[in-house]
Amino acid sequence: MEALEWAKSLGAEFDRVNYHGGHAVKRVHQLKQRSGSGLVVKQYQKAKELGVVIEQRTKQ
């Protein structure tokens, strides 16, 4: 539950609890957007707010 509360504190919106592959009971909190972008965008925004430099399209 700590991870869920952390995601919510970033502004991610969850609107249902549902089944996930092989589960016998509902235990997966689904994002309102129905895709990972509902969380990833919020994480990205928080990282930028904290001054984290995010490198994209880089080669090793």
Distance bins in CASP14 RR format, pairs under 12 A and 6 or more apart:
PFRMAT RR
TARGET T0000
AUTHOR 0000-0000-0000
RMODE 2
METHOD distances of the structure
MODEL  1
1 7 0 0 0 0 0 1 0 0 0 0 0
1 8 0 0 0 0 0 1 0 0 0 0 0
1 14 0 0 0 0 0 1 0 0 0 0 0
1 17 0 0 0 0 0 1 0 0 0 0 0
1 27 0 0 0 0 0 1 0 0 0 0 0
1 29 0 0 0 0 1 0 0 0 0 0 0
2 8 0 0 0 0 0 1 0 0 0 0 0
2 9 0 0 0 0 0 1 0 0 0 0 0
3 9 0 0 0 0 0 1 0 0 0 0 0
3 10 0 0 0 0 0 1 0 0 0 0 0
3 12 0 0 0 0 0 1 0 0 0 0 0
3 14 0 0 0 0 0 1 0 0 0 0 0
3 29 0 0 0 0 1 0 0 0 0 0 0
3 39 0 0 0 0 0 1 0 0 0 0 0
3 43 0 0 0 0 0 1 0 0 0 0 0
4 10 0 0 0 0 0 1 0 0 0 0 0
4 11 0 0 0 0 0 1 0 0 0 0 0
4 12 0 0 0 0 1 0 0 0 0 0 0
4 13 0 0 0 0 0 1 0 0 0 0 0
4 14 1 0 0 1 0 0 0 0 0 0 0
4 17 0 0 0 0 0 1 0 0 0 0 0
4 27 0 0 0 0 0 1 0 0 0 0 0
4 28 0 0 0 0 0 1 0 0 0 0 0
4 29 1 0 1 0 0 0 0 0 0 0 0
4 30 0 0 0 0 0 1 0 0 0 0 0
4 31 0 0 0 0 0 1 0 0 0 0 0
4 39 0 0 0 0 0 1 0 0 0 0 0
5 11 0 0 0 0 0 1 0 0 0 0 0
5 12 0 0 0 0 0 1 0 0 0 0 0
5 14 0 0 0 0 0 1 0 0 0 0 0
5 29 0 0 0 0 0 1 0 0 0 0 0
6 12 0 0 0 0 1 0 0 0 0 0 0
6 39 0 0 0 0 0 1 0 0 0 0 0
6 42 0 0 0 0 0 1 0 0 0 0 0
6 43 0 0 0 0 1 0 0 0 0 0 0
6 46 0 0 0 0 0 1 0 0 0 0 0
7 13 0 0 0 0 1 0 0 0 0 0 0
7 14 1 0 0 1 0 0 0 0 0 0 0
7 29 0 0 0 0 1 0 0 0 0 0 0
7 30 0 0 0 0 0 1 0 0 0 0 0
7 31 0 0 0 0 1 0 0 0 0 0 0
7 32 0 0 0 0 0 1 0 0 0 0 0
7 36 0 0 0 0 0 1 0 0 0 0 0
7 38 0 0 0 0 1 0 0 0 0 0 0
7 39 1 0 1 0 0 0 0 0 0 0 0
7 40 0 0 0 0 0 1 0 0 0 0 0
7 41 0 0 0 0 0 1 0 0 0 0 0
7 42 1 0 0 1 0 0 0 0 0 0 0
7 43 0 0 0 0 1 0 0 0 0 0 0
7 46 0 0 0 0 0 1 0 0 0 0 0
8 14 1 0 0 1 0 0 0 0 0 0 0
8 15 0 0 0 0 0 1 0 0 0 0 0
8 29 0 0 0 0 1 0 0 0 0 0 0
8 31 0 0 0 0 0 1 0 0 0 0 0
8 32 0 0 0 0 0 1 0 0 0 0 0
8 38 0 0 0 0 0 1 0 0 0 0 0
8 39 0 0 0 0 0 1 0 0 0 0 0
8 42 0 0 0 0 1 0 0 0 0 0 0
9 39 0 0 0 0 0 1 0 0 0 0 0
9 42 0 0 0 0 1 0 0 0 0 0 0
9 43 0 0 0 0 0 1 0 0 0 0 0
9 46 0 0 0 0 1 0 0 0 0 0 0
10 31 0 0 0 0 0 1 0 0 0 0 0
10 38 0 0 0 0 1 0 0 0 0 0 0
10 39 1 0 0 1 0 0 0 0 0 0 0
10 40 0 0 0 0 0 1 0 0 0 0 0
10 41 0 0 0 0 1 0 0 0 0 0 0
10 42 1 0 1 0 0 0 0 0 0 0 0
10 43 1 0 0 1 0 0 0 0 0 0 0
10 44 0 0 0 0 1 0 0 0 0 0 0
10 45 1 0 0 1 0 0 0 0 0 0 0
10 46 1 0 1 0 0 0 0 0 0 0 0
10 47 0 0 0 0 0 1 0 0 0 0 0
10 49 0 0 0 0 1 0 0 0 0 0 0
10 50 0 0 0 0 0 1 0 0 0 0 0
11 31 0 0 0 0 0 1 0 0 0 0 0
11 32 0 0 0 0 0 1 0 0 0 0 0
11 33 0 0 0 0 0 1 0 0 0 0 0
11 38 0 0 0 0 1 0 0 0 0 0 0
11 39 0 0 0 0 1 0 0 0 0 0 0
11 41 0 0 0 0 1 0 0 0 0 0 0
11 42 1 0 1 0 0 0 0 0 0 0 0
11 43 0 0 0 0 1 0 0 0 0 0 0
11 45 0 0 0 0 1 0 0 0 0 0 0
11 46 0 0 0 0 1 0 0 0 0 0 0
12 29 0 0 0 0 1 0 0 0 0 0 0
12 30 0 0 0 0 0 1 0 0 0 0 0
12 31 1 0 0 1 0 0 0 0 0 0 0
12 32 0 0 0 0 1 0 0 0 0 0 0
12 33 0 0 0 0 1 0 0 0 0 0 0
12 35 0 0 0 0 0 1 0 0 0 0 0
12 36 0 0 0 0 1 0 0 0 0 0 0
12 37 0 0 0 0 0 1 0 0 0 0 0
12 38 1 0 1 0 0 0 0 0 0 0 0
12 39 1 0 1 0 0 0 0 0 0 0 0
12 40 0 0 0 0 1 0 0 0 0 0 0
12 41 0 0 0 0 1 0 0 0 0 0 0
12 42 1 0 1 0 0 0 0 0 0 0 0
12 43 0 0 0 0 1 0 0 0 0 0 0
12 44 0 0 0 0 0 1 0 0 0 0 0
12 45 0 0 0 0 0 1 0 0 0 0 0
12 46 0 0 0 0 0 1 0 0 0 0 0
13 29 0 0 0 0 0 1 0 0 0 0 0
13 30 0 0 0 0 0 1 0 0 0 0 0
13 31 1 0 0 1 0 0 0 0 0 0 0
13 32 1 0 1 0 0 0 0 0 0 0 0
13 33 1 0 0 1 0 0 0 0 0 0 0
13 34 0 0 0 0 0 1 0 0 0 0 0
13 36 0 0 0 0 0 1 0 0 0 0 0
13 37 0 0 0 0 0 1 0 0 0 0 0
13 38 1 0 0 1 0 0 0 0 0 0 0
13 39 0 0 0 0 1 0 0 0 0 0 0
13 41 0 0 0 0 0 1 0 0 0 0 0
13 42 0 0 0 0 1 0 0 0 0 0 0
14 28 0 0 0 0 1 0 0 0 0 0 0
14 29 1 0 1 0 0 0 0 0 0 0 0
14 30 1 0 0 1 0 0 0 0 0 0 0
14 31 1 0 1 0 0 0 0 0 0 0 0
14 32 1 0 0 1 0 0 0 0 0 0 0
14 33 0 0 0 0 1 0 0 0 0 0 0
14 34 0 0 0 0 0 1 0 0 0 0 0
14 36 0 0 0 0 0 1 0 0 0 0 0
14 38 0 0 0 0 1 0 0 0 0 0 0
14 39 0 0 0 0 1 0 0 0 0 0 0
14 42 0 0 0 0 0 1 0 0 0 0 0
15 29 0 0 0 0 1 0 0 0 0 0 0
15 30 1 0 0 1 0 0 0 0 0 0 0
15 31 1 0 0 1 0 0 0 0 0 0 0
15 32 1 0 1 0 0 0 0 0 0 0 0
15 33 0 0 0 0 1 0 0 0 0 0 0
15 34 0 0 0 0 1 0 0 0 0 0 0
15 38 0 0 0 0 0 1 0 0 0 0 0
16 26 0 0 0 0 1 0 0 0 0 0 0
16 27 0 0 0 0 0 1 0 0 0 0 0
16 28 0 0 0 0 1 0 0 0 0 0 0
16 29 1 0 0 1 0 0 0 0 0 0 0
16 30 1 0 1 0 0 0 0 0 0 0 0
16 31 0 0 0 0 1 0 0 0 0 0 0
16 32 0 0 0 0 1 0 0 0 0 0 0
16 34 0 0 0 0 1 0 0 0 0 0 0
17 23 0 0 0 0 0 1 0 0 0 0 0
17 25 0 0 0 0 1 0 0 0 0 0 0
17 26 1 0 1 0 0 0 0 0 0 0 0
17 27 1 0 0 1 0 0 0 0 0 0 0
17 28 1 0 0 1 0 0 0 0 0 0 0
17 29 1 0 1 0 0 0 0 0 0 0 0
17 30 1 0 0 1 0 0 0 0 0 0 0
17 31 0 0 0 0 0 1 0 0 0 0 0
18 25 0 0 0 0 0 1 0 0 0 0 0
18 26 1 0 1 0 0 0 0 0 0 0 0
18 27 0 0 0 0 1 0 0 0 0 0 0
18 28 1 0 1 0 0 0 0 0 0 0 0
18 29 0 0 0 0 1 0 0 0 0 0 0
18 30 1 0 1 0 0 0 0 0 0 0 0
18 31 0 0 0 0 0 1 0 0 0 0 0
18 34 0 0 0 0 0 1 0 0 0 0 0
19 25 1 0 0 1 0 0 0 0 0 0 0
19 26 1 0 1 0 0 0 0 0 0 0 0
19 27 1 0 0 1 0 0 0 0 0 0 0
19 28 1 0 0 1 0 0 0 0 0 0 0
19 29 0 0 0 0 0 1 0 0 0 0 0
19 30 0 0 0 0 0 1 0 0 0 0 0
20 26 0 0 0 0 1 0 0 0 0 0 0
20 27 1 0 0 1 0 0 0 0 0 0 0
20 28 1 0 1 0 0 0 0 0 0 0 0
20 29 0 0 0 0 0 1 0 0 0 0 0
20 30 0 0 0 0 1 0 0 0 0 0 0
21 27 0 0 0 0 0 1 0 0 0 0 0
21 28 0 0 0 0 1 0 0 0 0 0 0
22 28 0 0 0 0 0 1 0 0 0 0 0
29 39 0 0 0 0 0 1 0 0 0 0 0
30 36 0 0 0 0 0 1 0 0 0 0 0
30 38 0 0 0 0 0 1 0 0 0 0 0
30 39 0 0 0 0 0 1 0 0 0 0 0
31 37 0 0 0 0 1 0 0 0 0 0 0
31 38 1 0 1 0 0 0 0 0 0 0 0
31 39 1 0 0 1 0 0 0 0 0 0 0
31 40 0 0 0 0 1 0 0 0 0 0 0
31 41 0 0 0 0 0 1 0 0 0 0 0
31 42 0 0 0 0 1 0 0 0 0 0 0
32 38 1 0 0 1 0 0 0 0 0 0 0
32 39 0 0 0 0 0 1 0 0 0 0 0
32 42 0 0 0 0 0 1 0 0 0 0 0
33 39 0 0 0 0 1 0 0 0 0 0 0
33 40 0 0 0 0 0 1 0 0 0 0 0
33 41 0 0 0 0 1 0 0 0 0 0 0
33 42 0 0 0 0 0 1 0 0 0 0 0
35 41 0 0 0 0 1 0 0 0 0 0 0
36 42 0 0 0 0 1 0 0 0 0 0 0
36 43 0 0 0 0 1 0 0 0 0 0 0
36 44 0 0 0 0 0 1 0 0 0 0 0
37 43 0 0 0 0 0 1 0 0 0 0 0
37 44 0 0 0 0 1 0 0 0 0 0 0
37 45 0 0 0 0 0 1 0 0 0 0 0
38 44 0 0 0 0 0 1 0 0 0 0 0
38 45 0 0 0 0 0 1 0 0 0 0 0
39 45 0 0 0 0 0 1 0 0 0 0 0
39 46 0 0 0 0 0 1 0 0 0 0 0
40 46 0 0 0 0 0 1 0 0 0 0 0
40 47 0 0 0 0 0 1 0 0 0 0 0
40 54 0 0 0 0 0 1 0 0 0 0 0
41 47 0 0 0 0 0 1 0 0 0 0 0
41 48 0 0 0 0 0 1 0 0 0 0 0
42 48 0 0 0 0 0 1 0 0 0 0 0
42 49 0 0 0 0 0 1 0 0 0 0 0
43 49 0 0 0 0 0 1 0 0 0 0 0
43 50 0 0 0 0 0 1 0 0 0 0 0
43 52 0 0 0 0 1 0 0 0 0 0 0
43 54 0 0 0 0 1 0 0 0 0 0 0
44 50 0 0 0 0 0 1 0 0 0 0 0
44 51 0 0 0 0 0 1 0 0 0 0 0
44 52 0 0 0 0 1 0 0 0 0 0 0
44 54 1 0 0 1 0 0 0 0 0 0 0
44 56 0 0 0 0 0 1 0 0 0 0 0
45 51 0 0 0 0 0 1 0 0 0 0 0
45 52 0 0 0 0 0 1 0 0 0 0 0
45 54 0 0 0 0 0 1 0 0 0 0 0
46 52 0 0 0 0 1 0 0 0 0 0 0
46 54 0 0 0 0 0 1 0 0 0 0 0
47 53 0 0 0 0 1 0 0 0 0 0 0
47 54 1 0 0 1 0 0 0 0 0 0 0
47 55 0 0 0 0 0 1 0 0 0 0 0
48 54 1 0 0 1 0 0 0 0 0 0 0
END
